[in-house]
Amino acid sequence: MTRLVISALALSLLAGCGIKGGLERPGPMWNRDEATSEGCARQRAERERNPRVIIDARCEQPNPQ
């Protein structure tokens, strides 16, 4: 009985551990082009707030020359 109570207490304490804040969902498996453009827009907005943010190479616009 004591082991059961101790196990339940330990599991309840461990249940509170983990990632704090919201979780970021992965992009959808279908309509990848839309998801990629949304992800690139999100990265550019983050870059405007913090210049140290690295943008994914897929989001870089080719230079029109």
Secondary structure per residue as TSV (DSSP state, phi and psi in degrees):
chain	resnum	aa	ss	phi	psi
A	1	M	-	360.0	-41.1
A	2	T	H	-64.3	-40.1
A	3	R	H	-62.3	-38.5
A	4	L	H	-64.2	-43.1
A	5	V	H	-66.4	-43.9
A	6	I	H	-64.9	-41.0
A	7	S	H	-63.4	-43.1
A	8	A	H	-63.8	-40.5
A	9	L	H	-65.8	-42.8
A	10	A	H	-63.1	-43.5
A	11	L	H	-66.3	-36.6
A	12	S	H	-69.2	-33.2
A	13	L	H	-70.5	-39.8
A	14	L	H	-71.2	-23.5
A	15	A	T	-66.5	-24.1
A	16	G	T	-81.0	-11.8
A	17	C	-	-80.3	158.5
A	18	G	S	136.7	-161.6
A	19	I	-	-75.3	129.5
A	20	K	-	-93.2	145.2
A	21	G	S	91.2	-172.5
A	22	G	-	-77.4	151.9
A	23	L	-	-93.8	142.2
A	24	E	-	-90.9	126.5
A	25	R	-	-82.2	146.7
A	26	P	-	-71.8	160.7
A	27	G	-	-66.9	161.4
A	28	P	-	-72.3	158.5
A	29	M	S	-79.3	-25.6
A	30	W	S	-109.6	157.5
A	31	N	-	58.1	48.4
A	32	R	H	-62.5	-33.3
A	33	D	H	-61.9	-42.2
A	34	E	H	-65.3	-42.2
A	35	A	H	-65.2	-39.2
A	36	T	H	-65.5	-43.2
A	37	S	H	-66.1	-37.2
A	38	E	H	-66.2	-41.0
A	39	G	H	-64.3	-40.5
A	40	C	H	-65.6	-40.4
A	41	A	H	-63.2	-39.7
A	42	R	H	-64.4	-40.9
A	43	Q	H	-66.5	-40.4
A	44	R	H	-65.3	-39.2
A	45	A	H	-64.4	-39.7
A	46	E	H	-66.3	-35.9
A	47	R	H	-66.6	-34.9
A	48	E	H	-65.4	-35.8
A	49	R	H	-75.9	-36.0
A	50	N	-	-137.5	107.9
A	51	P	T	-65.3	-14.3
A	52	R	T	-81.3	-9.1
A	53	V	-	-67.9	133.4
A	54	I	-	-92.5	129.8
A	55	I	-	-91.9	139.2
A	56	D	-	-59.0	142.7
A	57	A	G	-61.2	-28.4
A	58	R	G	-68.3	-18.7
A	59	C	G	-92.9	-10.7
A	60	E	-	-68.6	132.4
A	61	Q	-	-81.7	134.0
A	62	P	-	-68.0	145.5
A	63	N	-	-74.7	120.2
A	64	P	-	-77.0	114.2
A	65	Q	-	-129.7	360.0
